[in-house]
Structures are given as C-alpha cells and as structure tokens.
Amino acid sequence: MPLPRYKQINTDVTPYYHCISRCVRQSYLCGRDARTGINYEHRRKWIQDRLHKLSQAFAIDLCAYAVMHNHIHVVLHIAKGRAEGWTMDEVLLRWRMFYKCPPVVQRYLENFDSVTSEELAELKSLSVLYRERLQSISWFMRMLNEYIARRANKEDECKGYFWERRFRSQAILDEKALASVMAYVDLNPIRAKIATTLSNSHHTSIQYRLNAKRSNKTPKFLMPFSDSHHKNTVPLPFAFTDYLQLITDTMNAESNKDTCKVPKLPNRLLSKLGMTKENWQLVTSNFETLFTGPVGCPEMMENFAKCCQRACRPNVANAQRYLS
C-alpha cells in the first residue's frame, strides 16, 4: 500500500526530492511507438516547457530532469523560505499563471482599490492557501501531470488516466545521494540508448545547461551550481565543472567497459564525496533498483524515518554498503 505523502516528504529534514511519473499501461509519452508507428516526440517539449514555467512560479527549483519514452524524472529542491518573502500580490499573480482565480482576485489585480475590507480579508486568506501550494511538491507534480494528461488525451481523442495514479518520490538526504541521483537522471537517456552524448540528449537538464554554457549564460530555469556566482539563490553544493567532468567520465567509463581503455574516474568531486569509482558507477547505473525510498547515509535514513514516523528504513543495507 502506498505511503501517505507526509511520510515521504519532510522539508525539515531535506529540501531535495527525486520524483518519477510513469504512463499507465506503459503507454508512450514521447518517441515513436514501435507497435503503431505513431511519433509522439513533440510531447517532450510540452513537458520541458511546463517544467520551466512551473519553476518560475513555484518556490521549487529544478536540479535535474529527463523526459523519457514513457516516464519522466525530476530532481527538485524546495526553497522553503523563499515563498515567505513574497507579497500577497505576488502570490496571487503567480497562482494566476495557471488557474482562473475567483472573481474577487481578478478584480483586485485589475484595480487594487476596488475591494472592500471584507474582501481584502478573503484575499489574504486565499494568499495563505496559494503560498502553501506554491511550495508543495504535490501541487508542482499535479500541475505538471494534469496539464500533460489533458493535452495528450485531447490529441489522442481519448479519455481516462494517462499517468499512474501517483508519482513516486524519494527523499535525497545528503550530498552523495544528490550527486548520484542527478547523474542517474542526466545519464538516463544515454543508458536507454535514445541519445549518444550529453549534448544530443534532448529535453534534459544537462543539455539545457550545456547549451547555456556555450552561450555564456546562466540556465534560467535551473538551480545553479556553486561556481555559477548566481546572486540571491542558494546553489547546489558542488561546482558544475566538477559535476560535468564526473558524469562525462562516468558515461565514457560505461561505454568503454568492454575495452582496454582506462577510465578517468575518480575525479575531484568523487574524492570530495568520498565514494569509490566502483560504488559510484553502481549507484548511478542502478539508483532506482538499489533504493526505493529515502536515499542517504544510514544515519540520515534513520533520522528521516523517525521524523516522518516511519517504522522501517528500506534499503538501509545498500546505503551502508555504497553510501556510508
């Protein structure tokens, strides 16, 4: 039986989460359906554009994402204090990017002086509700999946479920787990053989970052790394140059594992994380197989289970073996 969301997400313990949504009956989300020959490749951009738009409105950062044939991966960071700094007007405007608000909200945003004191109290109550939703992973994923499902069903001229009923979420509890899951997501299309390099891995966060780097720009919709010098934003806890070198070496090591070439692993980031190259390659190749729930060192998993009132700690033996 699926766990309630409060036992899977606790921002007091960690702000990082890996979320996965899969289509029902393994239906094709993107790519070409080998059985029918229909090409759904254009839907990848639907999802990428929606993710970027949601990241603009929500107090949630995109760390990594990959749009696959019948599922999507996203690594999210909840910027817990960011939404508290928004004014009531800013919260209402952000929410109106996606939903038609009640008439009182629309009238207020068109003419601030048109509401009574009673209506202003109602607006404040609504802004509290919207502010809470705009920092909720459940609402983020709902507004992503619902939009794509409606658009895909309209295109397919059908009704019913497009996604599985619930998205999966994994709490990411430390730097080792964060670097590993980001690498797992960024390298997913290459392992699935729908891309051969990071640069031609379309509709992924790593391609978006590389395109921005070539233009000497900061990726607008993604959480920056520590070497990006991005002001007023908490960065990821490692440098992009080190991360890029590590996943490039990881990709090359996997492609050359049957040859006599010597892989470049380990590198500076791997040394900082304190992981062996064998453990790193195993974890980044089999992340979802090794870990079905929260991911981190055994001590962090113990703490997360306690804070979320969970009786068990799944895959703690794998955490002890590969992440301790």
C-alpha positions in Angstrom: 0.0 0.0 0.0 1.5 3.4 -0.9 2.7 5.6 1.9 0.9 8.9 2.6 2.9 11.8 1.3 3.7 13.2 4.7 5.8 10.1 5.3 7.7 10.7 2.0 8.3 14.4 2.2 9.7 16.4 5.1 11.3 19.7 4.4 12.6 20.0 8.0 15.0 17.1 7.2 15.9 17.7 3.5 14.8 20.0 0.7 15.8 17.6 -2.1 13.5 15.1 -3.8 13.6 12.8 -6.8 10.2 12.3 -8.4 9.1 9.9 -11.1 5.9 9.8 -13.1 5.0 6.9 -15.4 2.3 6.4 -18.0 -0.4 3.9 -17.4 0.0 0.5 -19.1 3.5 1.7 -20.2 1.9 3.9 -22.8 4.1 6.0 -24.9 4.6 9.5 -23.7 7.2 10.5 -26.2 9.2 9.0 -29.0 7.9 6.6 -31.6 5.6 3.7 -30.7 7.0 0.6 -32.3 3.7 -1.1 -32.4 1.6 1.6 -34.1 4.4 3.6 -35.7 2.9 6.9 -34.3 5.5 9.5 -33.4 5.0 11.4 -30.1 8.4 13.1 -30.0 6.9 16.6 -29.9 5.4 15.9 -26.5 8.9 16.1 -24.9 8.9 19.9 -25.4 5.5 20.2 -23.8 6.9 18.7 -20.6 10.1 20.7 -20.7 8.3 24.0 -21.3 5.8 23.1 -18.5 8.6 22.3 -16.1 10.3 25.6 -16.8 7.1 27.6 -16.3 6.4 25.9 -13.0 9.9 26.6 -11.8 9.3 30.3 -12.5 6.1 30.4 -10.4 6.9 27.9 -7.5 9.3 28.2 -4.7 10.8 25.0 -6.0 14.0 24.7 -8.0 14.7 22.3 -10.8 18.0 20.5 -10.2 17.8 17.9 -12.9 15.2 16.4 -15.3 15.0 13.9 -18.1 11.9 13.2 -20.3 11.9 9.5 -21.4 9.6 7.5 -23.6 7.0 6.6 -21.0 8.2 8.3 -17.8 9.8 11.5 -16.6 12.4 12.1 -13.9 12.8 15.3 -11.9 15.1 16.2 -9.0 13.5 19.1 -7.1 14.7 21.5 -4.4 12.1 23.1 -2.1 13.3 26.7 -1.3 11.4 26.7 1.9 11.9 30.3 3.0 11.5 31.9 -0.5 7.7 32.0 -0.6 7.5 33.7 2.8 9.2 36.7 1.2 6.5 37.1 -1.4 3.9 39.8 -1.0 0.2 38.9 -1.2 0.0 40.5 -4.7 3.0 38.4 -5.9 1.4 35.2 -4.6 -1.9 35.9 -6.4 -0.1 36.8 -9.7 2.0 33.6 -9.5 -1.1 31.4 -8.9 -3.0 33.2 -11.7 -0.3 32.0 -14.2 -2.0 28.5 -14.0 -5.6 28.9 -12.7 -8.5 31.2 -13.2 -8.8 32.8 -9.8 -12.1 33.7 -8.0 -13.7 37.0 -9.3 -12.6 38.9 -6.2 -8.9 38.1 -7.0 -9.3 39.1 -10.7 -11.0 42.4 -9.7 -8.3 43.1 -7.1 -5.5 42.5 -9.5 -7.1 44.8 -12.1 -7.9 47.6 -9.6 -6.3 47.4 -6.1 -8.8 49.9 -4.7 -11.9 48.1 -5.9 -12.2 45.7 -2.9 -13.8 46.2 0.5 -12.2 45.4 3.8 -14.1 42.1 4.0 -12.9 41.1 0.5 -9.4 42.1 1.5 -9.6 39.6 4.4 -10.7 36.9 1.9 -7.8 37.8 -0.4 -5.4 37.4 2.5 -6.9 34.0 3.3 -6.5 32.9 -0.3 -2.9 34.1 -0.5 -2.1 32.0 2.6 -3.5 28.9 0.8 -1.8 29.7 -2.5 1.5 30.4 -0.8 1.4 27.0 0.8 0.6 25.3 -2.5 3.4 27.2 -4.3 6.0 25.4 -2.2 4.4 22.0 -2.3 5.9 19.2 -4.4 2.5 17.5 -4.6 1.0 20.6 -6.2 4.0 21.0 -8.5 3.7 17.4 -9.8 -0.1 17.7 -10.0 0.1 20.8 -12.2 2.7 19.2 -14.4 0.9 15.8 -14.8 -2.6 17.1 -15.1 -1.7 19.6 -17.9 0.2 17.0 -19.9 -2.5 14.3 -19.4 -5.3 16.7 -20.7 -3.2 17.8 -23.7 -2.2 14.3 -24.6 -5.7 12.8 -24.2 -7.1 15.6 -26.4 -4.5 14.9 -29.1 -5.3 11.1 -28.8 -9.0 11.8 -28.8 -9.5 9.6 -25.7 -10.4 9.9 -22.0 -9.2 8.3 -18.8 -5.9 8.1 -16.9 -2.7 9.0 -18.8 -0.4 8.7 -15.7 -0.3 6.2 -13.0 -2.4 7.4 -10.1 0.5 8.7 -8.0 4.0 10.0 -8.7 6.9 8.3 -6.8 9.1 10.5 -4.6 12.4 9.8 -2.9 13.9 12.0 -0.3 17.5 12.8 -1.1 19.3 13.1 2.3 23.0 14.0 1.6 25.5 15.2 -1.0 26.4 11.7 -2.1 22.8 10.8 -2.8 22.2 14.2 -4.5 25.1 13.9 -6.9 24.3 10.3 -7.6 20.6 10.9 -8.4 21.4 13.9 -10.6 23.9 11.8 -12.5 21.4 8.9 -12.8 18.8 11.3 -14.2 21.2 13.1 -16.6 22.6 9.9 -17.9 19.2 8.1 -18.2 18.6 8.8 -21.9 22.1 7.6 -22.8 21.6 4.3 -20.9 18.3 3.9 -22.7 20.1 4.4 -26.0 17.9 7.3 -27.1 21.0 9.6 -27.0 24.7 9.1 -27.6 26.2 12.1 -25.9 25.2 14.7 -23.3 24.9 17.3 -26.0 22.3 15.4 -28.1 20.4 14.2 -25.0 17.3 16.2 -26.0 14.9 17.7 -23.4 17.1 17.0 -20.4 18.6 19.4 -17.9 22.2 18.5 -18.8 21.6 19.5 -22.4 19.9 22.7 -21.3 22.9 23.5 -19.0 25.4 22.8 -21.8 23.5 25.0 -24.3 23.5 27.8 -21.8 27.2 27.3 -21.1 28.0 27.6 -24.8 26.1 30.9 -24.9 28.0 32.1 -21.8 24.6 32.3 -19.9 23.2 31.0 -16.7 20.5 28.4 -17.1 17.4 30.5 -16.4 15.1 27.8 -15.2 17.5 25.5 -13.3 19.1 25.7 -9.8 22.6 27.0 -10.2 25.8 25.2 -9.1 28.2 26.6 -6.5 30.5 28.0 -9.2 27.9 29.9 -11.1 28.1 33.1 -9.0 24.3 33.5 -9.1 23.2 36.1 -6.6 20.3 35.7 -4.1 19.9 31.9 -4.8 21.1 29.0 -2.7 23.3 26.9 -5.1 23.8 23.2 -5.4 26.6 22.1 -3.1 29.2 21.4 -5.8 30.7 23.0 -8.9 29.3 22.5 -12.4 32.8 22.0 -13.8 33.5 19.1 -11.4 30.0 17.6 -11.9 30.2 17.8 -15.7 33.6 16.2 -15.7 32.4 13.4 -13.4 29.3 12.5 -15.4 31.3 12.7 -18.7 33.9 10.3 -17.2 31.1 8.1 -16.0 29.5 8.0 -19.4 32.9 7.2 -21.1 33.7 4.5 -18.5 30.4 2.7 -19.1 30.8 2.9 -22.9 34.4 1.6 -22.6 33.9 -1.1 -20.0 34.4 -3.8 -22.6 37.5 -2.3 -24.0 41.1 -1.9 -22.7 40.7 1.9 -22.2 41.3 3.1 -18.7 38.5 5.3 -17.4 39.4 8.7 -15.9 37.5 8.1 -12.7 37.8 9.1 -9.9 37.9 12.9 -10.1 37.8 15.9 -7.7 34.1 15.7 -6.9 34.2 12.0 -6.4 37.1 12.4 -4.0 35.1 15.1 -2.1 32.1 12.8 -1.9 34.3 10.0 -0.5 33.0 7.4 -2.9 34.9 4.7 -4.8 34.6 4.7 -8.6 33.0 1.2 -8.3 30.3 2.3 -5.9 29.7 5.5 -7.9 29.2 3.6 -11.1 27.0 1.0 -9.5 24.8 3.6 -7.7 24.4 5.9 -10.7 23.6 3.0 -13.0 21.0 1.3 -10.7 19.7 4.1 -8.4 16.0 3.1 -8.5 16.9 -0.6 -8.2 19.1 -0.1 -5.1 16.9 2.5 -3.4 13.1 2.5 -3.4 12.6 5.1 -0.7 14.8 7.8 1.0 18.4 7.8 0.0 21.4 8.8 2.0 23.8 7.5 4.6 22.3 5.1 7.2 22.3 7.8 9.9 20.3 10.2 7.8 17.9 7.5 6.8 17.3 6.7 10.4 16.7 10.3 11.2 14.3 10.7 8.3 12.3 7.6 9.3 12.0 9.0 12.8 10.9 12.4 11.7 8.3 11.0 9.3 7.0 8.4 11.7 8.1 5.5 9.5 8.5 2.1 11.1 11.0 0.8 8.5 14.1 2.0 6.6 14.0 0.3 3.2 17.4 -0.4 1.5 19.5 0.7 4.5 21.8 -2.2 3.8 22.5 -0.8 0.4 23.1 2.6 1.9 25.6 1.1 4.3 27.4 -0.7 1.5 27.5 2.1 -1.1 26.9 5.5 0.6 28.3 5.1 4.1 
